[in-house]
């Protein structure tokens, strides 16, 4: 009931700037209009292949499932961490390196953003390196034509993995409020939509800092050289981690490369089958 009341209030009554539901709609519409006005792949339909499937994933994952997982997982992880620390005579405040609230607002937000993005970059690498996790991540890589809504086509297990691994470093910093999270959230949402959009941008010199469509298209390439068989360009919002740790790979203009993964012709095409694919028993 608590979640239902939150959902109802978020859609019908709330008018604050950090409203997740309408924020998602506004960012999506703006990026989609950019795709229509200045498309990179001019022969790609406005309603590209699987557009409506990805639109469903957007709301199911990013708003409904993501928030439920965030609420449930955060509460569970916090309780588990507190109970574990009590065993050794500590509490959460004892392991915090510093309190963000004691720093200037801009610096605190920057630290929060950098810690979050670096943790998620590492988590993304794990999704490609560990076969069990890769089976879940295949849902996202089953996209065959890139567009903004492909950003949020992913299996429900992914936020569980991301948020579980993200909780500890964020807890060690501490001191965030809901609006801090919302600022970082909407910035990451916008960059993520642009990364997957049908736009031929790389942001010039800023490409070494921010992930971009010309870089991220290679993350979705179906065919990669053997030395990068586990994937490339793992950046979520920032590309700088890939350049620092040598996981960057942009050999040429990737506008028309084939997307997907080996064997994706046998991968399910509908939502339900994609969701149960990783947990089905194989013959």
C-alpha positions in Angstrom: 0.0 0.0 0.0 2.9 2.3 0.8 4.3 1.9 -2.7 0.8 2.2 -4.4 0.3 5.5 -2.6 3.7 6.7 -3.7 3.0 5.7 -7.3 -0.4 7.4 -7.3 1.0 10.6 -5.8 3.9 10.6 -8.2 1.6 10.4 -11.3 -1.5 12.3 -10.2 -0.5 14.9 -7.6 3.1 15.7 -7.4 4.4 18.8 -9.1 8.0 18.9 -7.8 10.9 19.2 -10.3 12.3 15.8 -9.2 9.3 13.8 -10.3 10.6 10.6 -11.7 7.6 9.7 -13.9 7.3 13.0 -15.8 11.1 13.5 -15.8 11.4 10.2 -17.7 8.8 11.3 -20.2 10.3 14.8 -20.8 13.9 13.5 -21.3 12.6 10.7 -23.6 10.6 13.1 -25.7 13.4 15.6 -26.1 15.9 13.0 -27.1 13.4 11.3 -29.5 12.7 14.7 -31.2 16.5 15.2 -31.7 16.6 11.7 -33.3 13.8 12.7 -35.7 15.3 16.1 -36.5 19.0 15.1 -36.9 19.2 11.3 -37.3 22.6 9.7 -37.7 21.2 6.7 -39.6 18.8 8.4 -41.9 17.3 5.2 -43.3 16.3 4.1 -39.8 12.6 4.4 -39.1 11.3 6.8 -36.5 9.5 3.9 -34.9 12.5 1.6 -35.3 12.6 -2.2 -34.8 11.3 -3.1 -31.3 10.5 0.6 -30.5 7.3 -0.3 -28.5 9.0 -3.2 -26.7 11.7 -0.8 -25.5 9.1 1.8 -24.6 7.4 -0.8 -22.4 10.8 -1.7 -20.9 11.4 2.0 -20.1 8.5 2.3 -17.8 8.5 -1.2 -16.4 12.2 -1.0 -15.6 13.0 2.6 -14.9 10.0 3.6 -13.0 8.0 0.7 -11.7 10.6 -2.1 -11.1 13.6 0.1 -10.4 11.9 2.0 -7.7 10.5 -1.1 -6.1 13.9 -2.8 -6.2 15.5 0.4 -4.9 13.2 0.6 -1.9 13.2 -3.1 -1.0 16.8 -3.7 -1.7 18.0 -0.5 0.1 16.0 -1.4 3.2 17.2 -5.0 3.2 20.8 -4.2 2.5 20.8 -1.5 5.2 19.4 -3.9 7.8 21.9 -6.6 6.8 24.9 -4.3 6.9 23.8 -2.8 10.3 23.3 -6.3 11.7 26.7 -7.5 10.4 28.5 -4.4 11.8 26.9 -5.0 15.2 28.5 -8.4 15.4 31.9 -6.7 15.5 30.7 -3.9 17.7 30.3 -1.2 15.0 27.5 0.8 13.4 27.2 2.4 10.0 28.5 5.8 11.2 31.7 4.2 12.3 32.7 3.2 8.7 31.7 6.4 7.0 34.8 8.2 5.6 33.1 11.6 5.7 29.7 13.2 5.5 28.8 14.8 2.2 26.6 17.3 4.1 29.8 18.9 5.6 31.2 19.7 2.1 30.1 22.4 -0.4 27.0 21.3 -2.2 28.7 21.1 -5.7 31.7 19.2 -4.4 29.5 16.7 -2.5 27.4 16.1 -5.6 30.5 15.6 -7.7 31.9 13.0 -5.3 28.6 11.2 -5.2 28.4 11.1 -9.0 32.0 9.9 -9.5 31.7 7.1 -6.9 28.4 6.0 -8.3 29.5 6.0 -11.9 32.8 4.3 -11.2 31.1 1.5 -9.2 28.6 1.0 -12.0 31.3 0.9 -14.6 32.9 -1.9 -12.7 29.6 -3.7 -12.3 29.0 -3.4 -16.0 32.3 -5.1 -16.7 31.2 -8.0 -14.4 28.0 -8.4 -16.4 30.2 -9.2 -19.4 32.9 -11.3 -17.7 30.8 -13.6 -15.6 28.7 -16.1 -17.7 25.8 -16.3 -15.2 25.5 -12.5 -15.2 26.0 -12.2 -19.0 22.9 -14.3 -19.5 20.9 -11.5 -17.8 22.7 -8.8 -19.7 21.9 -10.3 -23.0 18.5 -8.8 -22.8 20.1 -5.3 -23.2 22.4 -6.5 -26.0 19.5 -8.1 -28.0 18.9 -4.6 -29.4 19.3 -4.7 -33.2 18.6 -1.1 -34.0 19.8 1.7 -31.6 17.5 4.3 -30.3 17.0 6.3 -27.1 14.6 3.8 -25.6 17.1 1.0 -25.9 18.8 2.5 -22.9 16.3 1.0 -20.6 15.8 -2.5 -22.2 17.4 -4.7 -19.5 16.5 -7.6 -17.3 14.9 -7.0 -13.9 17.9 -8.7 -12.3 20.3 -6.0 -13.4 19.2 -3.3 -10.9 19.5 -5.9 -8.1 23.1 -6.4 -9.1 23.9 -2.8 -9.7 22.3 -1.5 -6.5 23.7 -4.2 -4.3 27.2 -3.4 -5.4 26.6 0.3 -5.3 25.2 0.4 -1.7 28.4 -0.1 0.3 30.6 2.6 -1.3 27.6 5.1 -1.1 27.0 4.1 2.5 30.7 4.7 3.4 30.3 8.3 2.1 26.9 9.0 3.5 24.9 12.1 3.9 22.8 12.2 0.7 19.2 13.4 0.4 16.5 12.6 -2.2 17.2 15.7 -4.3 21.0 14.9 -4.4 20.0 11.5 -5.9 17.5 13.1 -8.3 20.1 15.5 -9.7 22.6 12.7 -10.5 19.7 10.4 -11.6 18.4 12.8 -14.2 21.8 13.7 -15.5 22.7 10.0 -15.9 19.3 9.4 -17.5 19.9 12.1 -20.1 23.4 10.9 -21.0 22.2 7.3 -21.2 19.4 8.2 -23.6 21.8 10.2 -25.8 24.3 7.3 -25.8 21.7 5.0 -27.3 20.1 7.6 -29.5 20.3 7.7 -33.3 22.6 10.7 -33.1 26.1 11.0 -34.6 27.6 12.9 -31.7 30.9 12.4 -29.9 31.1 15.9 -28.1 34.5 16.7 -29.5 37.2 16.8 -26.8 34.5 16.0 -24.2 34.4 12.5 -25.7 37.2 11.6 -23.3 35.0 12.5 -20.4 31.5 11.6 -21.4 30.1 8.5 -23.0 28.6 9.3 -26.4 26.6 7.7 -29.2 29.7 7.2 -31.4 31.5 5.4 -28.6 28.6 3.4 -27.2 27.5 2.0 -30.5 30.7 -0.1 -30.3 29.7 -1.5 -27.0 26.7 -3.1 -28.8 28.8 -4.4 -31.7 28.0 -8.0 -32.6 31.5 -8.7 -33.8 34.6 -7.7 -31.9 38.3 -8.7 -32.1 39.4 -11.7 -30.0 41.4 -9.5 -27.6 38.3 -7.6 -26.5 35.9 -10.6 -26.6 34.4 -9.6 -23.2 33.3 -6.2 -24.5 34.5 -2.6 -24.7 33.4 0.9 -23.8 31.7 0.0 -20.5 31.1 3.6 -19.4 27.7 4.4 -18.0 27.8 8.2 -18.0 31.5 8.8 -18.1 33.9 7.5 -20.8 37.0 8.4 -18.8 37.1 5.1 -17.0 37.5 3.3 -20.3 40.3 5.5 -21.4 42.1 5.2 -18.0 41.8 1.4 -17.9 42.3 0.8 -21.6 38.8 -0.7 -22.4 38.1 2.0 -25.0 37.6 0.7 -28.6 36.4 2.9 -31.5 38.3 1.5 -34.6 36.2 3.4 -37.2 32.8 5.1 -37.7 30.3 2.6 -36.3 27.2 4.1 -37.8 26.1 1.0 -39.7 27.8 -1.9 -37.8 25.8 -5.0 -36.9 24.5 -4.9 -33.3 23.8 -7.8 -31.0 25.8 -10.9 -29.9 26.8 -14.3 -31.3 23.7 -16.5 -31.4 21.2 -13.6 -30.9 19.1 -15.0 -33.8 17.9 -17.6 -31.3 17.3 -15.1 -28.5 13.6 -14.6 -27.6 11.8 -11.6 -29.2 9.0 -10.9 -26.6 9.1 -9.5 -23.1 8.0 -12.5 -21.1 10.4 -14.9 -22.9 13.3 -12.5 -22.5 12.6 -12.2 -18.8 12.6 -16.0 -18.2 15.5 -16.7 -20.6 18.3 -16.5 -18.1 16.6 -18.8 -15.6 15.3 -21.5 -17.9 16.9 -24.9 -17.6 19.0 -25.7 -20.7 18.8 -29.1 -22.3 
